[in-house]
């Protein structure tokens, strides 16, 4: 799978991994695509996941808000 970065560069995925995550009262399994790239973040959670869990993301504060 080819992933396009914020700088419009493209990277091939190396591997896929499914992880069980737990944030406060939200538990979920997420599929992550691993790439070899220098980034300022560790993972990206897509909009479908954010909307499903009623989360409001703040790009300015780089955090999540949810009930």
PyMOL commands that set and color helices and strands:
alter all, ss='L'
color gray80, all
select helices_A, chain A and resi 47-52
alter helices_A, ss='H'
color red, helices_A
select strands_A, chain A and resi 2-4+10-12+15-23+26-34+56-58+63-65
alter strands_A, ss='S'
color yellow, strands_A
deselect
rebuild
show_as cartoon
